Amino acid sequence: MGSPAELTPDNQKRLMALMTRHQRQIFAYIYTLVPRRHDAEDLLQETSLVICEKFSEFAPGTDFVAWACQIAYWRIRYSRQKFARSKVVFDQTVLDAVAQTAGTMMTELDERHEALGHCLQKLPGRDRELVLTRYEPGCGVEEAARRSGRSLDAAYKALMRIRKLLFDCVSHQLAPGGSA
């Protein structure tokens, strides 16, 4: 097994580019398979280390995310005893089914994420800031209302309107013949 230090400079750059680009997807995959976010974050770190160690085995031109998620899957299986004390524990059959479903949904989720980003850019700045603040970690509607200078009631109404606009925009973009 190679270590990150043994990677050539070109491979280090390629690995960093791939990890930077796909870390969100790998985390989302892991988080669908474990009950707590903290555990998913720990598993992402463990998975990242294994990816670095095994990067010399990755075949250029193949699907990096699928390869990385397979590593994540085996890290999850290996770590399952840590989750045995959790209130939510899935047997291996359920874990395998969820893993397979999460893998097939990744492309659709990427398309939705890209469409959402495009739709967010179409919003007026004040509305975009309201929704982005609302979904910042640790922020709620109260904080979003305060930052935007809206009353709490006005913020709830604006968020409901913005969510509908975003839903309609994303649905239109993903529909056959939808515009980008």
Disulfide bonds with the S-S distance in Angstrom:
Cys119-Cys169 2.00
